Amino acid sequence: MNGFPEFFASLSMLQLGVGIAITAGVVAIVMDWRLALFGVLIQYLLVSLLLDTELPTGLAMVKLVAGSVSCLTLYWTARRIEFALDQMEDGRRWFNSNRDIYPMGLPFRFLALIFTALLLFTLPDRFSLTAFPRIFLIPSFWLLAMGLLTIILTRDPLKTGMGLLTFQNGFELLYTLAEPGLLVLGLLGIGTILVGLVASYLAVARHLPLIEARQATGEAVDPHSPEALQQAVEALNQGTTSGATELSVAEEIPT
């Protein structure tokens, strides 16, 4: 158990920057919410470790705690949506192939990631900010770009929330160095939690009505479900009532 924290504590600043770049890229291009959300959580850990090299001891933990709370909120929401999808036949396949949610396919997202990386490769030389170390500038620019790319390439509020959190990490990576302090970190942490709450609410408000409409119009009822039994009983009652009506009408007709 002690090896896991020691591994992260032993990472160099360059390794932390590479890890941040990888996690942000994963969030931008993958469709699986588990992998994307895990990338956001690891991203918060790596950004906190990178900030811990410049901030007073312990202050970076505020960011890690706020990010973890936000990720837990998004996880609960995603599980709720997934539970609703599991009630449908091929629900996850329909959800992932829905162009109203993911308008761009994986090849397009990957190409967008490559072009963005090529563009960002020259930015630190053009925008030299002497107040910030270069090891902070490159991850910050990358997080900002990957956050915007994630937001552009999806219509899913849950994935948009992950993009906003990634963008916010890039902003806070530089702003926290300019204004270090517990109050600033606390306010930024509150903003992080609010982003997670708003994204969770919008995801539930958007996806659950779509899933319910799909269930109502696109799928037959499971013959072993209680709904199927209720429909069968109602159909039997209607048939019995109709047969009794026809019999009474036939008796009233004179022979």
N, C-alpha and C positions, 0 to 999 in steps of 0.2 A: 504493500500500500504506500510506503514511503517513496518508492521509486517514481511514481507518477508525478507528484509535485516537484521532485528533484529534477526530473527531466525538463520540465518547463522552466525551472529556475536556472538551469544550466545553458539555456539557449542564448546565443549571441544576438545582438541587435539586427545583424543581417539576416539571421535565421528567422527572427520574429517578423521582419519585413516580408520575407518570402512567404512565410506562413499566412500572413494577412492577405497577401496578393492571391494566394491559392484559395483561401476561404471565400473571398469576395467574388472570385471568378466562378466558384461552385454555386454560390447563391444566384448569380446572374443567369446561368445557362441551364441548370437542372430543373426538372419539373416535379420531382418527388419532394414533397414537403418535409419529410423526415431528414433527408440529406441536406436540404437547403437550411432548415432550422438548426441542424447540428453545426453547419458551417457558420451560421450567425453566432451561435454560442461560443464556438472555438475562437471566432473572430474577436468577440468581447474579451476573452481570456488573453489573447495575444496582444491586443491593443492596451489592455490594462498593464500587462507586463512591460510593454514598451514605454508607457507613460511612467511606470514605476522607476525607470532609470533616471528620470528628470525631476519628478515630483517628490515632495517629502514622503517619508515612509508611511504607508498605510492609506494615503489619499486615493490612490488608484483603485483600491478595493471598492470604493463607492460606485465607480463606473461598472465594475464587474457584478456587483450585487444588483444594480438597477437593470443591467442587461439580462441577467439571469431571470429576474422577475418578469420582464417583458417576454422573454422566450418561453417561460412557463405559461403565460397567458395565451400566446399564439399556439402553443402545443395543445392546450385544453380545447381551444376553438377548432383546431384541425382535427382532433379526435372526435369531436362532436359531428363535424361535417362528414368525416369518414364513416362514422356509425350510421348516418343517414344513407350514405352511398352503399353500404353493405346490405341494406334492405332491398336494394335493386339488383336485378340480374345484369351483370357487366356494368355495374354502376361506376366503378373506378375508370374503366376503359372509356366509357362515355364522357366522364368528367375531364379526363386528360386530353381527349380528342375534340373537346368542345371549343370551337374557334371564338366563341364569345368570352372564353376564359384565357386561352392561350392562342392568340392570333398568329404567332410566329412559331415555326417548327424549329427543331434542334439545329439543323444545318445553318439556318439564318442566324440564330442566336450565337452559334460558335463563330461564324464569320464576323458578326458585329463585335464580338469579344476580341478577335484578332486585330481588326481595324482600330479599335479603341486602344489596344495595347501599343500599336505602332504609333498612334498619335501621342500617347502619353510619354513615349520614350524620349521625345524631344522637349517636353514641357519644362522639366527642371532647369534645362540650360537657358530657355527663353525667359522664364520667370524665376529669377534668382532672388529668393527672400533671405537676406543675410541674418535675419532675426531667428530663423529656425534652422536646425541642423538638416543636412540633406537626407539623412536616414529617416527623418520624419516627413520631409516633403514628398518623397516618392510614394510611400504607403498612403499618405493623406490624399494625394491626387488620384491614386488608384481607387481608393474607397469612394471618393466622390463620384468618379466616373462610373464605377460598377453599380453604385446605388442608383444613379440616373438611368443607366442601361437597364437595370432590373425593372424600374418603374415603367419605362417606355415599352418594354417587350411583353408586358402582361396586363390583363384586365382583372386579375384575381386580387381582391383587396388583401388577402393574406400574404401573397407574394409581394404586393406593393408595400405592405408594412415592413417586410424584410428588406426591401430596397431602401425604404426610408431610414431604417435603422443602420444600414450600411453607409448611406450618405451621411447620416448624423455622426457615425464613428469617424469618418474622414474629417468632418468639420471640427469635432471635439478634439481630435488628435493635435490640431494646431492651436485652437482657441484655448485649450487648457494650458498649453505652454505659455501663451501670452497673458493669461489671467489665472494663475494657479491659486487655488484656495478652496477651502471646504464649502463655502457658500456657493461658489460657481459650480463646483462638481455636484453639489446637492440639487441645484436648480436644473442642471443638465440631466441628472438622473431622473428627476420628476418628469422632464420632457420625454425621456426614453420610455418610461412606464406608460405615459399617456399615449404615445405612438402605438405601443402594443395594445392598449385597451381599445383605441379607436379602430385600429385595423381589425381586431377581433370582432367588434360590433358590426362593422361594415361587411365582413366576410359572412357572418351569420345572416345578416339582413339580405345579402345578395344571393347566397348559394342555396339556403334552405327552401325559399320559394321556387327556385329553378328545379330542385330535386323533387319537391312535392308535385310540381306540374308534370315533370317527367314520369313520375309514378302514376299519376292520374290518367295520362294520355298514351303513354308508350309501353306499358307493361300489363300483362294479364296477372290476375291475382293468383297467388300460390294455392293450388287445390287443397293443401293440407293446413292452410292458415285459418284462423277464426273468422276472418273477413269472408273467405270463400264459403264457410259453413253458414254464415249469416245470409249471404246472397242466395244460397241454395234454399234455405228455409223461407226466405221472402218469395222466391220464385215458386216454391211449392204452395205457399199460401195463396198467391195470385192465381195459380192454376186451379186450386180447389174452389176458390171464389168464382172464377170464370165458369167452371164446370157446373156449379150449383145454379148459377144464373141461367145458363143454357137449358138446364133441366127444368127449371121453373117456367121458362118461356115455352118449352115444348109441351108441358102439361096444360098450359093455358090455351093452346091452339086447339080448337074443336076438331074432332075427327069426322 
